[in-house]
Amino acid sequence: MYGIIIVDDEVFVRKGLIEMIDWAASGFEIIGEADDGEDALELIRAKRPQLVITDIRMPILDGIGLIEAVTQEQLCTKFIIISGYNDFRYAQQAVRFGVLDYVLKPIDEQEIVKALNKFREEFTARQQLQDRLQLHEGEKRMEALLRGEPMDPVLEAWEQQWTAAGASQFTYVLLEINNVFPWSGKQLPGKAEMKEAIRQMVRDITSESPLVYEHRRFFGYIVPDHYLRQHNGELRSFLAECLSRLCGRLDIKAAAYAGRPVSTLKEMKHSYTCAKETAEFKYAMPDHPVLLFPDIAGLELKYIHPGPEGSRAWVEAIEENNTGKLLEAIDRLFADFREHMVSKEAMKAVAVQCVHSVLHTIRSMEGDEKQLASLVPMMNWYDHNITLDELRSLFEAFSLEAAELIQGLYQSYGTGGLHRIKSYVDRNFHENLNLKQIAGQFYMNSAYLGQVFRKNYGMYFNEYLLQLRITEAKKLLRQTDLRIYEIAEQVGFRNADYFVTQFEKLEQRTPTEYRNRMGHR
């Protein structure tokens, strides 16, 4: 309600004006009336109304004199003038003192209502501007506080206000909104509306409205411990209720990270730094939407992934298009992340390495990775607030989609691609070849290559390679005087004894027996 005072030396005019308008319905409350300017000035000083409706022609102190006195004293009151004299000179003087409107007698209800609406619009706009300016100043002071700059009188007043209410400790809290990103299909209110929602959340619990500071990925605010009275002094319980209210209102997922409590606002930088450190454990302790600094005491994150086995199994499962193996690999990978408390940066490095390996395979077969709808989210998740469960879902979506694309490329690669591989082996069998090496050289999964090779040529890759080498060895045994170990080396065996064993297994005789039977000396 806006407080309003009616000033006129004619009582029936005052009473008539009071009866004319439904003031409460219009958002106003009559808090006083006066019959001359001097009494009105004392009333304004005492009750500080937002609006005064005054006549110009009054004894002792007229309307213009009243307005001038109020202006000089900076009492922040707006005026609507009513007068029976259509005298432009009065209007000019009124405008000079910032009068809101000028209404002639006899008073018309619509004119008064119009003037009241004008006041409401201007007052609301002015109040919003003042609120923004105050908020901006408050945010500047909060920023200075978090940087550890010296306290100023306003910050000292904040602390005194809270200590007077019973606060003895202060904790900085970072609030994080999760899983709202371009590909999620969700939208949040603007930042200003978001801050107001957080203020309202705290106000609903404590009847106090905190200053909410916007960080790059968080919204931060100070929690004096007198906020915790309804929660038996438990910060975790208080923050859990905050999250419940906010998530229920906005249909979002959120988490809160609290720093170490400090005894004065001068130490707030330390609490803020601890809150940031607590937030780093988001993925190491994903089952805790509220994390307090004591929860991470003595714990350390690993900024290097403990081993490549998990990521290697993931890539192989994608290339093999083995859904069961793929899901198991993702489960193991994320269990590894949690068990070893892997940092977000290390998780990003693993993801980037695996994605690049998959894209390399796709490009090598002249595929187009842009067909992967999940590629952009997979490459950009690090730049957004995302829960561990949502991140795992993203890994799974990308993996399944990539596996399907690669499988299609394998099929289109066809016998022509397989023939090139066979031709390469035919030319280079004397080198130190193996299935994994060949698969890597031709950007294929080794297990898949082994399957299609056997399907097309009726034997395993290693059998085919052995046949090539033994066939060439037989030729050399027949046509040359090379020693057995020299022949073994020329056809790709690094161990002569192993060559003899494999030759005998395939030909049912040793290389020497084969040579002697051929009549070669």
Secondary structure, 3 states (H helix, E strand, C coil): CEEEEEECCCHHHHHHHHHHCCCCCCCEEEEEEECCHHHHHHHHHHHCCCEEEEECCCCCCCHHHHHHHHHHCCCCCEEEEEECCCCHHHHHHHHHCCCCEEEECCCCHHHHHHHHHHHHHHHHHHHHHHHHHHHHHHHHHHHHHHHCCCCCHHHHHHHHHHHHCCCCCEEEEEEEEECCCCCCCCCCCCHHHHHHHHHHHHHHHHCCCCCCEECCCCEEEEEEHHHHHHHCCCHHHHHHHHHHHHHHHHCCEEEEEECCCECCHHHHHHHHHHHHHHHCCCCCCCCCCEEEHHHHCCCCCECCCCCCHHHHHHHHHHHHCCHHHHHHHHHHHHHHHHHCCECHHHHHHHHHHHHHHHHHHHHHCCCCHHHCCCHHHHHHHHHCCCCHHHHHHHHHHHHHHHHHHHHHHHHHHHHHHHHHHHHHHHHHCCCCCCHHHHHHHCCCCHHHHHHHHHHHHCCCHHHHHHHHHHHHHHHHHHHCCCCHHHHHHHCCCCCHHHHHHHHHHHHCCCHHHHHHHCCCC
